[in-house]
Structures are given as structure tokens and as C-alpha cells.
Amino acid sequence: MTTPNQEQPQSLGLEPPKMPGALPLFGHMLKFGKNPFLYMMNLRNSLGEIGEFRMFHQKMVLMTGPEANEAFFRAPDAQLDQSQAYKIMTPIFGKGVVFDAPPHKKDQQLKMLMPVLRDKPMRGYAQVIVQEVEDMIAGWGETGEIDLLEFMKELTIYTSSHCLLGDEFRYELNEEFAKIYHDLEKGVNPLAFVFPYLPLPVFRRRDKARARLQELVTGIIAKRALKAEKSDDAFQLLIDSKYDDGTALSPHEITGMLIGTIFAGHHTTAGTAAWTLLELARRPEQLELVLTELDQLFGFDGEVTFQSLREIPVLENVVKEVLRLHPPLIFLIRKVMKDFHFKGYTVKAGKYVCASPRVSHRIAEIFPDPEKFDLERYSEERQEDARPFSWIAFGGGKHKCTGNAFAMLQLKAIFSILLRRYTFELVDEKDQYQDDFTQMVVQPLSPCRVRYVKRKNLQASTEEIAESSVAQTLTVEPTGFQIYLDRELCQGHATCMAEAPELFQVDDEGNVTVLQDNPSLEALEKAQLAEKYCPTKAILIKTTNT
């Protein structure tokens, strides 16, 4: 959409409108760096859904809103290249790893990690996460204060490393790995987008940490080779993986991919977890709704399972609303490799385009009263996130975060224990809890203090929330249905095959086959479960009536 005072271009080839006020050498970097979100909101309000600004010498084009987001996320890599835009990660992941690898090699590397994020291993992660939470709060007592962000960082590094990397990182290298990871994380600095190898202390620590981690990885590989019994974590998966030509991964490549795995599953989740508790502590009435749901489902000591975590709608809506208001990534970037066209505008090759979840999530036409924390946005009646590419906290298209299902499972498992044991109160004034825009991954500003208080008189309950029907509300009975699969969105999680094996087959490469062209009506419920739980929303079930 465009702003009222901006006319739509009439012919193809116009350059996007430019933000005024660019400074020599710096461009708009000083204003952008002060508060990227406010700068990009101002750009949208001034120029509409597409507009250009400059970061030092780089020309950036911001695209916001569902239509712009769809054009951004669906563009082929040959036109909008993700790898070229994320060279910032090359010193951290390593040369030739993921974003620095040639396209055919990068695709193979990403596929190597996919099995640990598929449906089958995911079913075992819930218990691991629950135990980590119980261990973290075992010594809390009746009441106390914590820095919530620091607590969530520690907790999520334990849960992510335990689930994905294995026992060595979780138990043997715990303290050293935490320090290494901290130095790597600090290396994701805005300056690295343009000058990734400046001789700054923060970059020197980054490079030293990367080298030390590779030493540790090489040692663990040697120790594991001597063991008869193999582990089933991502680390072992990478040790055993081979490229299409039969070549094994080097320790350098394994190190980079392990870093990538934890980056995807830790720093974004820690900030989201902290904001979830902060937003609930600000709103006691909504916290009470979550507590009632958890108490009904689990009681005091009910078992938390993979399936039970899929059916917590109030808590899930809280997390979705937190991710709408506080998406960890301010913007997502692609480099324009071939001229890119959108609604009459042409973005020339060599520029960068970016999508901003935070700005798109505050478009009043899509999310009315956008600054309001409103759980009803996701109700059956409103479904404000149903429009494709409107809610993009995990990105979109084929590059949508492959760990989004793990992140949601992790968050719900954490709160299914934490909120049943303790309630939380803000220590400082509400307005002091703000986003920290000085970091590449946005998290609450430190210190982030909360007070925990042990819950009293909690009655154990075995009553479960009645399962909501996945069948659609229809005025007439369906006579059949069709399955539509968007292969651009599918990432091969294999959740569909777990729910409806008679309808879907997923091979070892993550390729999905729909097994029935005209499925019987008896399979409708399973098909709708596959649609409901697909992490990338790649499945659409349409019923037919006569």
C-alpha cells in the first residue's frame, strides 16, 4: 500500500523514492544507528511501502507490508541473494560455510542439519527442556530477584546445546563454551555489515573464540571416533554427513555449522522468552488467563509432552503477540543480483533490499491499534495473522527460519514449568523495560530485573482442556477435499508425514510427495492436522461440496 500523499508510479522502471538528509560518507547511518526501528517507521510513513536510504556507501531499499514482503520472500536466490547480504556472519561461521558457501554447497549443508529439526527427534526435546528448567529454578526458594534476560540467556544456551549439540557441550565444556559463545555473539555488530574485519577488540575476541571452538570441536570428534556407541545429536549428524560427492565435512565446516545451529536456537529465543514474561508481568489479567490454561492442562505436576505443548492456545497467542511487537531481528536483508521489480519500481542490481518484521507488524490496516498487546488478534473471529506474509517474525518463503518449530516448542516448554511454579513482578517502572536497539538481535535493555514469588495453594488437577476440533465449521458436510502443497515454502520437517502417513511421504532429502490425488473423506481430519502443524504453513486443505 502507499501513503495517501504518494501516487503509484505509472510505468516500470522508476527508482524507489529516497529518504532526504543523507550525510557525506555516513549516509543515513547516524540516524539509523540511533534507533533503527523509529528510522524505518519514519521511512514507511514518509515514502510508503518501498523507499531507499543509505548506510555508509551501501544503498538500502526497505520494503514493508504483506505484498512487499511476499515479493521479497518469494524472489529467487539468483535475483535476491541472501548469502551476499549476510557476509557479516562469515568471520563467525567461517569461510565456505553456509552464507559464504557456493549455492549448491550451502543447500547441502543446510539439508544436513534438517533431520534434527524434523518431527521425530522434536518429540524427545520437550522432556530435555523441562528438566533444564526444573534444574535452573531448583534453588530459588520462596522469592527473590533475577536479571531476567541473563537468566533466559543461560537457560536457553543449556536447552539448545543439550537438545542439539550433545552432552560434551552441555556438561563437559559448559563454562568455556558459554564464554566462547558470548564473544561470538558480540561479534554480530552493525559495523560488520560494512567493515567485518576492522581491527577492533570486539572483532579480535570474535576471531579468537572461533579458533578456540574449532580446537574443541576437533578434540570431541577424535574422542567420539573411539566410542562404539554413537550419539544422536546434531554434532554426530554432521560428523557422519557427506556431500553429494562423498566428501566428509571438515572440523572447520562442522564448527561453523554448530555455531549456526546455536545462533538460530538461542539468542533470538532468549530475548523472546524474556519479553514474554515482561509482557505478562505488565498485564496481570492476561497472566491469569495463561495460568488458568496451564493449571487445567497440567495441574501442579502433570507431565509435559510434545503433544500437550501443541495444544496451549492462550500461551501460544501470547508468544505470537510478543513476536509481533518485539521480533528479534529488526530487518532481513538480500543483495540485488538482477534488477528487481515491484509495483512499477525497479531496484537496480548491486543495491540491497530489506524487509522489517517490526515495521510490517505495526501496519494499522493489518493489525488495528498496532501498539496494543492484544491476544484476540489470533482468535478464530479476527485471524489478523492469516493474511500471507503479514506476520513474519520467523521470516517467510523458502528461507523461513527452519528452527521456528523448535523455538516455539522451547518457549512453551519453558513457560509450562516456570509459570506453574512462580509468578513474576516487575522490579522497576514499566516504562524502563525497553528494547535495546544497539544490538543486532533486539532484546530487552539490561538490567532487566524481575521478582519471582512461589505460587501458593495450587491445586493439582487432572482435568485437561477439551481438545479443539480441527475440522472446519461448515454449513454443509464436505464430500471430499484436495491437498495443495506450496513447495517454495516446504522445508521438509516431515510433520505432515507424522500426522498423515497415508497422505504424505518425505524422503531423506526432505522432498515431499502427496500420495493421493483424490483422498478419501475419512482422511480429512488427519490432513487438517498436517495443515495445522506444518511449521512453514506449506499445506492448504480445501474441502469440496456437491
PANU-640728 format. One record per residue (C-alpha): residue in one letter; x, y, z. Coordinates in steps of 0.5 Angstrom, whole numbers, always signed. Layout:
N
NODE:A:X:Y:Z
...
% end
This chain:
546
NODE:M:+0:+0:+0
NODE:T:+2:+7:-1
NODE:T:+1:+13:+4
NODE:P:-4:+18:+2
NODE:N:+0:+23:-1
NODE:Q:+4:+18:-5
NODE:E:+2:+17:-12
NODE:Q:+3:+10:-15
NODE:P:+8:+10:-21
NODE:Q:+5:+9:-28
NODE:S:+11:+6:-31
NODE:L:+16:+0:-30
NODE:G:+23:+3:-28
NODE:L:+22:+8:-23
NODE:E:+27:+8:-18
NODE:P:+24:+8:-11
NODE:P:+24:+14:-7
NODE:K:+29:+17:-3
NODE:M:+30:+19:+4
NODE:P:+33:+26:+5
NODE:G:+38:+28:+9
NODE:A:+44:+23:+7
NODE:L:+51:+26:+10
NODE:P:+57:+25:+6
NODE:L:+61:+19:+8
NODE:F:+56:+17:+13
NODE:G:+49:+17:+9
NODE:H:+43:+16:+14
NODE:M:+48:+11:+19
NODE:L:+48:+16:+25
NODE:K:+40:+17:+25
NODE:F:+39:+9:+23
NODE:G:+44:+7:+28
NODE:K:+41:+11:+34
NODE:N:+34:+8:+33
NODE:P:+33:+3:+27
NODE:F:+26:+2:+28
NODE:L:+24:+9:+29
NODE:Y:+28:+11:+23
NODE:M:+25:+5:+19
NODE:M:+18:+7:+21
NODE:N:+19:+14:+19
NODE:L:+21:+12:+12
NODE:R:+15:+8:+11
NODE:N:+11:+14:+14
NODE:S:+14:+19:+9
NODE:L:+15:+14:+3
NODE:G:+10:+8:+3
NODE:E:+12:+1:+3
NODE:I:+18:+2:-1
NODE:G:+24:+7:+0
NODE:E:+31:+8:+0
NODE:F:+36:+10:+5
NODE:R:+44:+9:+5
NODE:M:+48:+6:+10
NODE:F:+55:+9:+9
NODE:H:+56:+7:+2
NODE:Q:+51:+2:+1
NODE:K:+44:+3:-2
NODE:M:+39:+0:+2
NODE:V:+31:-1:+0
NODE:L:+26:-2:+5
NODE:M:+20:-6:+3
NODE:T:+14:-7:+8
NODE:G:+7:-9:+8
NODE:P:+4:-16:+6
NODE:E:+5:-15:-2
NODE:A:+12:-12:-1
NODE:N:+14:-18:+4
NODE:E:+11:-23:-1
NODE:A:+15:-20:-7
NODE:F:+22:-20:-2
NODE:F:+21:-27:+1
NODE:R:+19:-31:-6
NODE:A:+24:-28:-10
NODE:P:+29:-33:-13
NODE:D:+36:-33:-10
NODE:A:+39:-31:-17
NODE:Q:+35:-25:-16
NODE:L:+36:-23:-9
NODE:D:+41:-27:-5
NODE:Q:+41:-28:+2
NODE:S:+48:-30:+2
NODE:Q:+51:-24:+0
NODE:A:+48:-20:+5
NODE:Y:+50:-24:+11
NODE:K:+57:-24:+10
NODE:I:+57:-21:+17
NODE:M:+57:-28:+19
NODE:T:+63:-30:+15
NODE:P:+68:-29:+21
NODE:I:+64:-33:+26
NODE:F:+61:-39:+22
NODE:G:+68:-39:+18
NODE:K:+70:-39:+10
NODE:G:+66:-43:+6
NODE:V:+61:-45:+11
NODE:V:+53:-43:+10
NODE:F:+53:-36:+7
NODE:D:+60:-36:+5
NODE:A:+59:-43:+1
NODE:P:+57:-43:-6
NODE:P:+50:-44:-7
NODE:H:+50:-52:-9
NODE:K:+54:-53:-3
NODE:K:+50:-48:+2
NODE:D:+44:-52:+0
NODE:Q:+47:-59:+2
NODE:Q:+50:-56:+9
NODE:L:+43:-54:+11
NODE:K:+40:-60:+9
NODE:M:+45:-64:+13
NODE:L:+42:-60:+20
NODE:M:+35:-61:+18
NODE:P:+34:-68:+21
NODE:V:+35:-66:+28
NODE:L:+29:-61:+27
NODE:R:+24:-66:+24
NODE:D:+18:-68:+27
NODE:K:+21:-75:+30
NODE:P:+27:-72:+34
NODE:M:+23:-66:+36
NODE:R:+18:-71:+40
NODE:G:+24:-72:+45
NODE:Y:+26:-65:+46
NODE:A:+20:-63:+51
NODE:Q:+23:-67:+57
NODE:V:+30:-65:+56
NODE:I:+28:-57:+56
NODE:V:+23:-59:+62
NODE:Q:+29:-62:+66
NODE:E:+33:-56:+65
NODE:V:+28:-51:+67
NODE:E:+27:-55:+74
NODE:D:+34:-55:+75
NODE:M:+35:-48:+74
NODE:I:+30:-46:+79
NODE:A:+31:-52:+84
NODE:G:+35:-47:+89
NODE:W:+30:-41:+88
NODE:G:+26:-41:+95
NODE:E:+20:-37:+96
NODE:T:+22:-31:+93
NODE:G:+28:-27:+90
NODE:E:+30:-22:+84
NODE:I:+34:-24:+78
NODE:D:+36:-21:+72
NODE:L:+31:-24:+67
NODE:L:+35:-23:+61
NODE:E:+41:-26:+64
NODE:F:+37:-32:+67
NODE:M:+34:-33:+60
NODE:K:+41:-33:+56
NODE:E:+43:-38:+61
NODE:L:+37:-43:+61
NODE:T:+37:-43:+53
NODE:I:+44:-44:+52
NODE:Y:+43:-50:+56
NODE:T:+37:-52:+53
NODE:S:+39:-51:+46
NODE:S:+46:-54:+47
NODE:H:+43:-60:+51
NODE:C:+38:-62:+45
NODE:L:+42:-60:+39
NODE:L:+50:-61:+41
NODE:G:+50:-66:+46
NODE:D:+53:-68:+53
NODE:E:+60:-65:+52
NODE:F:+58:-58:+50
NODE:R:+52:-58:+56
NODE:Y:+56:-62:+61
NODE:E:+64:-62:+60
NODE:L:+65:-55:+57
NODE:N:+59:-51:+60
NODE:E:+63:-45:+62
NODE:E:+68:-45:+57
NODE:F:+63:-46:+51
NODE:A:+59:-40:+55
NODE:K:+65:-35:+54
NODE:I:+66:-37:+47
NODE:Y:+59:-36:+45
NODE:H:+59:-29:+48
NODE:D:+65:-27:+45
NODE:L:+62:-30:+38
NODE:E:+55:-26:+39
NODE:K:+58:-20:+41
NODE:G:+62:-20:+34
NODE:V:+55:-19:+31
NODE:N:+56:-12:+31
NODE:P:+52:-7:+26
NODE:L:+59:-5:+23
NODE:A:+61:-12:+21
NODE:F:+56:-11:+15
NODE:V:+60:-6:+12
NODE:F:+67:-7:+15
NODE:P:+67:-14:+18
NODE:Y:+75:-14:+19
NODE:L:+76:-8:+23
NODE:P:+82:-9:+28
NODE:L:+77:-7:+34
NODE:P:+77:-11:+40
NODE:V:+70:-14:+39
NODE:F:+72:-17:+33
NODE:R:+79:-20:+36
NODE:R:+75:-23:+41
NODE:R:+71:-26:+36
NODE:D:+76:-29:+32
NODE:K:+80:-32:+38
NODE:A:+73:-35:+40
NODE:R:+72:-38:+33
NODE:A:+79:-41:+33
NODE:R:+79:-44:+40
NODE:L:+72:-47:+39
NODE:Q:+75:-51:+33
NODE:E:+80:-53:+37
NODE:L:+75:-56:+42
NODE:V:+71:-59:+36
NODE:T:+77:-63:+33
NODE:G:+78:-66:+40
NODE:I:+71:-68:+41
NODE:I:+71:-71:+34
NODE:A:+77:-75:+36
NODE:K:+74:-78:+42
NODE:R:+68:-80:+39
NODE:A:+71:-84:+34
NODE:L:+74:-88:+39
NODE:K:+67:-90:+42
NODE:A:+63:-96:+40
NODE:E:+56:-92:+41
NODE:K:+54:-86:+37
NODE:S:+50:-80:+40
NODE:D:+44:-78:+36
NODE:D:+45:-70:+36
NODE:A:+47:-65:+31
NODE:F:+54:-66:+32
NODE:Q:+54:-73:+31
NODE:L:+50:-72:+25
NODE:L:+55:-67:+22
NODE:I:+61:-72:+23
NODE:D:+57:-77:+19
NODE:S:+55:-73:+14
NODE:K:+58:-73:+7
NODE:Y:+57:-68:+1
NODE:D:+54:-71:-6
NODE:D:+61:-73:-8
NODE:G:+62:-77:-2
NODE:T:+67:-72:+2
NODE:A:+66:-71:+9
NODE:L:+65:-64:+13
NODE:S:+72:-62:+16
NODE:P:+73:-59:+23
NODE:H:+72:-52:+20
NODE:E:+66:-53:+17
NODE:I:+63:-57:+23
NODE:T:+65:-52:+28
NODE:G:+61:-46:+23
NODE:M:+55:-51:+23
NODE:L:+55:-52:+30
NODE:I:+55:-44:+31
NODE:G:+50:-43:+26
NODE:T:+45:-48:+30
NODE:I:+46:-45:+36
NODE:F:+45:-38:+34
NODE:A:+39:-40:+31
NODE:G:+36:-43:+37
NODE:H:+39:-39:+43
NODE:H:+40:-31:+42
NODE:T:+33:-30:+39
NODE:T:+29:-35:+44
NODE:A:+33:-32:+50
NODE:G:+30:-25:+48
NODE:T:+23:-27:+46
NODE:A:+23:-31:+53
NODE:A:+25:-25:+57
NODE:W:+20:-21:+53
NODE:T:+14:-26:+54
NODE:L:+15:-26:+62
NODE:L:+16:-18:+62
NODE:E:+9:-17:+58
NODE:L:+5:-22:+62
NODE:A:+8:-18:+69
NODE:R:+6:-12:+66
NODE:R:-1:-15:+65
NODE:P:-4:-19:+71
NODE:E:-10:-20:+68
NODE:Q:-7:-24:+62
NODE:L:-2:-27:+66
NODE:E:-8:-30:+70
NODE:L:-11:-33:+63
NODE:V:-5:-36:+62
NODE:L:-4:-39:+69
NODE:T:-11:-42:+68
NODE:E:-10:-45:+62
NODE:L:-3:-49:+65
NODE:D:-7:-51:+71
NODE:Q:-12:-54:+67
NODE:L:-8:-58:+63
NODE:F:-2:-60:+67
NODE:G:-4:-59:+74
NODE:F:+2:-58:+79
NODE:D:+6:-64:+77
NODE:G:+3:-66:+70
NODE:E:+7:-69:+65
NODE:V:+9:-64:+60
NODE:T:+9:-68:+53
NODE:F:+11:-66:+46
NODE:Q:+3:-67:+44
NODE:S:+1:-63:+50
NODE:L:+5:-57:+48
NODE:R:+2:-57:+42
NODE:E:-5:-55:+45
NODE:I:-4:-49:+49
NODE:P:-7:-43:+45
NODE:V:-7:-38:+50
NODE:L:+0:-38:+52
NODE:E:+2:-39:+44
NODE:N:-2:-33:+43
NODE:V:+2:-29:+48
NODE:V:+8:-31:+45
NODE:K:+6:-29:+38
NODE:E:+4:-23:+40
NODE:V:+11:-22:+44
NODE:L:+14:-24:+37
NODE:R:+9:-19:+33
NODE:L:+11:-13:+38
NODE:H:+19:-15:+39
NODE:P:+21:-19:+33
NODE:P:+29:-20:+35
NODE:L:+31:-19:+28
NODE:I:+30:-11:+26
NODE:F:+31:-13:+19
NODE:L:+32:-18:+14
NODE:I:+37:-17:+8
NODE:R:+38:-19:+1
NODE:K:+43:-17:-4
NODE:V:+40:-15:-11
NODE:M:+44:-19:-16
NODE:K:+39:-18:-22
NODE:D:+34:-12:-23
NODE:F:+28:-13:-18
NODE:H:+22:-10:-20
NODE:F:+16:-8:-15
NODE:K:+10:-5:-17
NODE:G:+13:+0:-22
NODE:Y:+19:+1:-19
NODE:T:+26:-2:-20
NODE:V:+31:-3:-15
NODE:K:+38:-4:-19
NODE:A:+43:-9:-18
NODE:G:+48:-8:-13
NODE:K:+43:-5:-8
NODE:Y:+41:-8:-2
NODE:V:+33:-9:+0
NODE:C:+31:-11:+7
NODE:A:+24:-13:+10
NODE:S:+23:-11:+17
NODE:P:+18:-15:+21
NODE:R:+18:-10:+27
NODE:V:+15:-5:+22
NODE:S:+11:-9:+18
NODE:H:+8:-12:+25
NODE:R:+5:-4:+26
NODE:I:+1:-3:+20
NODE:A:-5:-1:+23
NODE:E:-9:-3:+16
NODE:I:-7:-10:+18
NODE:F:-6:-10:+26
NODE:P:-11:-5:+28
NODE:D:-9:-1:+34
NODE:P:-2:-4:+33
NODE:E:+2:-2:+39
NODE:K:-4:-5:+44
NODE:F:-2:-12:+47
NODE:D:-8:-16:+44
NODE:L:-9:-23:+45
NODE:E:-15:-23:+41
NODE:R:-12:-22:+34
NODE:Y:-11:-29:+33
NODE:S:-18:-31:+35
NODE:E:-22:-35:+30
NODE:E:-26:-29:+29
NODE:R:-20:-24:+28
NODE:Q:-14:-28:+25
NODE:E:-10:-22:+24
NODE:D:-4:-26:+22
NODE:A:-8:-30:+17
NODE:R:-6:-26:+11
NODE:P:+0:-29:+8
NODE:F:+7:-25:+9
NODE:S:+3:-20:+15
NODE:W:+6:-24:+21
NODE:I:+14:-25:+19
NODE:A:+17:-26:+26
NODE:F:+21:-32:+23
NODE:G:+22:-29:+16
NODE:G:+18:-32:+10
NODE:G:+19:-36:+4
NODE:K:+24:-42:+3
NODE:H:+29:-38:+7
NODE:K:+24:-38:+13
NODE:C:+27:-40:+20
NODE:T:+28:-47:+20
NODE:G:+28:-48:+27
NODE:N:+22:-44:+28
NODE:A:+18:-50:+31
NODE:F:+24:-52:+36
NODE:A:+23:-44:+38
NODE:M:+16:-45:+40
NODE:L:+17:-52:+43
NODE:Q:+22:-49:+47
NODE:L:+19:-43:+49
NODE:K:+12:-46:+51
NODE:A:+16:-52:+55
NODE:I:+20:-47:+59
NODE:F:+13:-43:+61
NODE:S:+10:-49:+62
NODE:I:+14:-50:+68
NODE:L:+16:-43:+70
NODE:L:+9:-40:+71
NODE:R:+7:-46:+74
NODE:R:+12:-46:+80
NODE:Y:+13:-38:+80
NODE:T:+9:-31:+79
NODE:F:+13:-25:+77
NODE:E:+13:-18:+78
NODE:L:+17:-12:+75
NODE:V:+22:-9:+80
NODE:D:+23:-2:+76
NODE:E:+18:+2:+73
NODE:K:+14:-1:+67
NODE:D:+17:+4:+62
NODE:Q:+24:+2:+64
NODE:Y:+23:-4:+60
NODE:Q:+25:-2:+53
NODE:D:+28:-6:+47
NODE:D:+36:-5:+46
NODE:F:+37:-3:+39
NODE:T:+44:-2:+40
NODE:Q:+45:-10:+39
NODE:M:+44:-13:+32
NODE:V:+39:-18:+36
NODE:V:+34:-14:+39
NODE:Q:+33:-16:+47
NODE:P:+30:-12:+53
NODE:L:+35:-7:+55
NODE:S:+40:-9:+61
NODE:P:+39:-9:+67
NODE:C:+32:-13:+66
NODE:R:+30:-14:+74
NODE:V:+24:-18:+76
NODE:R:+22:-21:+82
NODE:Y:+19:-28:+83
NODE:V:+15:-31:+88
NODE:K:+13:-38:+89
NODE:R:+6:-40:+88
NODE:K:+1:-42:+94
NODE:N:-5:-46:+94
NODE:L:-4:-49:+87
NODE:Q:-9:-55:+87
NODE:A:-7:-61:+83
NODE:S:-12:-62:+77
NODE:T:-12:-68:+72
NODE:E:-17:-64:+68
NODE:E:-15:-63:+61
NODE:I:-17:-57:+57
NODE:A:-22:-60:+52
NODE:E:-19:-62:+45
NODE:S:-21:-57:+40
NODE:S:-23:-60:+34
NODE:V:-19:-59:+28
NODE:A:-25:-60:+23
NODE:Q:-27:-53:+20
NODE:T:-34:-50:+22
NODE:L:-38:-52:+15
NODE:T:-45:-50:+14
NODE:V:-46:-57:+10
NODE:E:-42:-63:+10
NODE:P:-36:-64:+6
NODE:T:-36:-69:+0
NODE:G:-28:-69:-1
NODE:F:-22:-65:+0
NODE:Q:-16:-63:-4
NODE:I:-9:-62:-2
NODE:Y:-5:-56:-4
NODE:L:+3:-56:-3
NODE:D:+7:-50:-3
NODE:R:+14:-53:-5
NODE:E:+17:-46:-4
NODE:L:+15:-46:+3
NODE:C:+16:-53:+5
NODE:Q:+23:-54:+8
NODE:G:+22:-62:+10
NODE:H:+20:-62:+17
NODE:A:+16:-68:+16
NODE:T:+11:-66:+21
NODE:C:+6:-68:+15
NODE:M:+8:-75:+15
NODE:A:+8:-76:+22
NODE:E:+1:-74:+22
NODE:A:-2:-77:+16
NODE:P:+3:-82:+13
NODE:E:-2:-85:+8
NODE:L:-2:-78:+5
NODE:F:+5:-75:+5
NODE:Q:+12:-78:+4
NODE:V:+18:-75:+6
NODE:D:+25:-77:+4
NODE:D:+32:-77:+7
NODE:E:+33:-70:+2
NODE:G:+27:-67:+5
NODE:N:+23:-68:-1
NODE:V:+15:-69:+0
NODE:T:+10:-73:-4
NODE:V:+3:-72:-4
NODE:L:+1:-80:-4
NODE:Q:-6:-79:-6
NODE:D:-9:-74:-12
NODE:N:-16:-76:-9
NODE:P:-16:-78:-2
NODE:S:-22:-81:+2
NODE:L:-26:-76:+6
NODE:E:-24:-81:+12
NODE:A:-17:-78:+12
NODE:L:-20:-71:+12
NODE:E:-18:-70:+20
NODE:K:-11:-72:+19
NODE:A:-10:-68:+13
NODE:Q:-12:-62:+17
NODE:L:-8:-64:+23
NODE:A:-2:-64:+18
NODE:E:-4:-57:+15
NODE:K:-5:-54:+23
NODE:Y:+2:-57:+25
NODE:C:+6:-55:+19
NODE:P:+12:-51:+21
NODE:T:+12:-47:+15
NODE:K:+5:-47:+13
NODE:A:+6:-50:+6
NODE:I:+0:-54:+6
NODE:L:-7:-52:+5
NODE:I:-13:-57:+5
NODE:K:-19:-55:+1
NODE:T:-26:-58:+2
NODE:T:-31:-59:-3
NODE:N:-38:-60:-3
NODE:T:-44:-62:-8
% end
